[in-house]
């Protein structure tokens, strides 16, 4: 597989959407049509994840659909090349600061070691970044599934506290809990470290 041009690539551990975005820019810079299929093959990411990201970016006005090729494949036009970093948009096409919030939670875990979801949200919501208590709870629960943190409490009158497992601190980039697929990707290791589907297979 040909290498993607260096000026189109972010250095370091990357999220799946970062790989998809880099593939979009690389395909768009080449002679071939920008299609869902081409981007999925170039990025080596799941077709469903690629379609979902195109859908979210279309709502944000970053890409525009040219035509449907078949039920699973479409051709696209890149309207806004926003540079090396993948646009952070949610399924409504809105720009999100959630990623910044979980970055701050991961950093705070390394420093503080333990907190509740409410404490995590308050600590992480600084400098224009915000994350709700519910968002923090979802993220920390995802980390717990993958063994990055342990949980205690959660009974009446005692909120769940999440404690970092020191040996599971893999680096400065925050592990990404992909709720749609119920899996955790660690950009420090550049791999999916936990999948719910894998747990179900081993039962």
C-alpha positions in Angstrom: 0.0 0.0 0.0 1.5 3.4 -0.9 2.5 5.7 1.9 0.4 8.8 2.6 2.3 12.1 2.0 4.0 13.3 5.2 2.2 16.7 5.1 -1.2 15.0 5.3 -0.3 13.0 8.4 -0.3 13.7 12.2 2.6 12.2 14.1 2.0 10.0 17.1 -0.8 7.7 18.3 -4.1 8.3 16.4 -7.8 7.7 16.8 -9.7 5.8 14.2 -11.2 9.1 13.0 -7.8 10.6 12.6 -6.8 7.7 10.3 -10.0 8.2 8.4 -9.4 12.0 8.0 -5.9 11.4 6.8 -7.1 8.9 4.2 -9.8 11.4 3.1 -7.1 14.1 2.5 -4.8 11.6 0.8 -7.5 10.2 -1.6 -8.7 13.8 -2.3 -5.2 14.8 -3.2 -4.9 11.9 -5.7 -6.5 11.1 -9.1 -9.2 8.7 -7.8 -12.7 9.7 -6.7 -13.3 10.3 -3.0 -15.5 7.4 -2.0 -16.5 5.7 1.2 -14.9 2.5 -0.1 -11.6 4.1 -1.1 -11.3 5.8 2.3 -12.1 2.7 4.2 -9.4 0.7 2.3 -6.8 3.5 2.6 -7.4 4.0 6.3 -7.8 0.3 7.1 -10.8 1.3 9.3 -14.3 -0.3 9.6 -16.7 0.6 6.7 -19.4 1.5 9.2 -17.1 3.9 11.1 -16.1 5.6 7.8 -19.8 6.0 6.7 -20.6 7.4 10.2 -17.8 10.0 10.0 -18.8 11.1 6.5 -22.4 11.4 7.7 -21.3 13.6 10.7 -19.0 15.7 8.6 -21.7 16.2 5.9 -24.0 17.7 8.6 -21.2 19.9 9.7 -20.7 21.2 6.1 -17.2 19.7 5.8 -18.0 17.3 3.0 -20.9 17.0 0.5 -22.3 13.8 -1.0 -22.0 13.7 -4.8 -23.9 10.5 -5.4 -24.8 7.1 -4.0 -22.8 4.4 -5.8 -24.6 1.5 -4.1 -26.2 0.8 -0.7 -22.9 1.1 1.2 -20.7 3.3 -1.0 -21.0 6.9 -1.9 -18.9 9.5 -3.7 -18.0 12.7 -1.8 -16.6 16.2 -2.3 -14.3 17.7 0.4 -15.6 21.2 1.0 -13.3 22.3 3.8 -9.8 20.8 4.3 -9.3 21.8 7.9 -5.7 20.7 8.1 -3.9 17.7 9.7 -6.1 17.2 12.8 -9.4 15.4 12.2 -12.5 17.6 12.7 -14.2 16.8 16.0 -17.9 16.6 15.3 -20.8 14.6 16.8 -23.6 12.8 15.1 -25.6 16.0 14.9 -22.7 17.7 13.0 -21.9 20.0 15.9 -18.4 20.8 16.9 -17.6 19.0 20.2 -15.4 19.9 23.1 -16.0 16.4 24.6 -12.7 15.1 23.3 -10.9 17.9 25.1 -12.9 17.0 28.3 -11.8 13.4 28.3 -8.2 14.5 27.5 -8.3 16.6 30.7 -9.8 13.7 32.6 -7.0 11.3 31.6 -4.4 14.0 32.5 -6.1 14.6 35.9 -6.3 10.9 36.6 -2.5 10.7 36.3 -2.1 13.7 38.8 -5.0 13.1 41.3 -5.3 9.3 41.0 -8.9 9.0 42.0 -12.2 10.9 41.7 -16.0 10.6 41.1 -17.6 11.5 37.7 -18.8 14.8 39.1 -15.3 15.7 40.4 -13.8 14.6 37.1 -16.2 16.8 35.1 -15.5 19.8 37.3 -11.8 19.3 37.0 -11.8 18.8 33.3 -14.1 21.7 32.4 -11.5 24.5 32.0 -10.3 26.9 29.4 -13.3 26.7 27.2 -13.5 22.9 27.4 -16.6 21.3 29.0 -17.8 17.8 29.8 -20.9 16.9 31.8 -21.0 14.6 34.8 -22.8 12.0 32.6 -20.2 12.3 29.9 -17.4 11.8 32.5 -19.3 8.8 33.9 -19.6 7.2 30.5 -15.9 7.7 29.8 -14.7 6.5 33.1 -17.0 3.5 32.9 -15.4 2.7 29.5 -11.9 2.9 31.1 -13.1 0.6 33.8 -14.2 -2.0 31.3 -10.7 -2.0 29.8 -9.0 -2.2 33.1 -7.5 1.3 33.2 -9.3 2.3 36.4 -11.0 0.4 39.2 -14.4 1.3 40.7 -15.6 1.4 44.3 -18.7 2.6 45.9 -21.8 3.3 43.9 -24.2 2.4 46.6 -26.9 4.6 48.1 -25.3 7.8 49.4 -21.9 7.0 48.0 -21.0 7.9 44.5 -18.8 5.6 42.5 -15.1 6.5 42.7 -12.7 5.7 39.9 -9.0 5.0 40.7 -6.3 4.8 38.1 -4.4 1.5 37.9 -0.8 2.9 37.8 0.5 0.0 35.6 -2.2 0.8 33.0 -1.0 4.4 32.4 0.3 3.9 28.9 1.2 7.5 28.0 -0.1 11.1 27.7 -2.7 10.5 25.0 -6.1 9.6 26.4 -7.6 6.2 25.7 -10.7 6.6 23.5 -13.9 4.8 24.5 -15.9 4.3 21.3 -19.4 3.9 22.7 -21.0 3.0 19.4 -18.8 -0.1 19.2 -18.4 -0.6 22.9 -14.6 -0.8 22.6 -11.5 1.1 23.9 -8.7 2.3 21.6 -5.4 3.4 23.1 -3.5 5.8 20.8 -0.4 5.4 22.9 -0.3 1.7 21.9 -2.1 2.3 18.5 -4.5 -0.6 19.1 -7.9 -1.5 20.3 -7.2 -2.8 23.8 -10.8 -4.0 24.7 -13.9 -5.0 22.8 -17.2 -6.1 24.3 -17.6 -8.4 21.3 -14.4 -10.2 22.2 -15.7 -10.7 25.8 -18.9 -12.2 24.5 -17.1 -14.7 22.2 -15.0 -16.0 25.1 -18.0 -16.7 27.4 
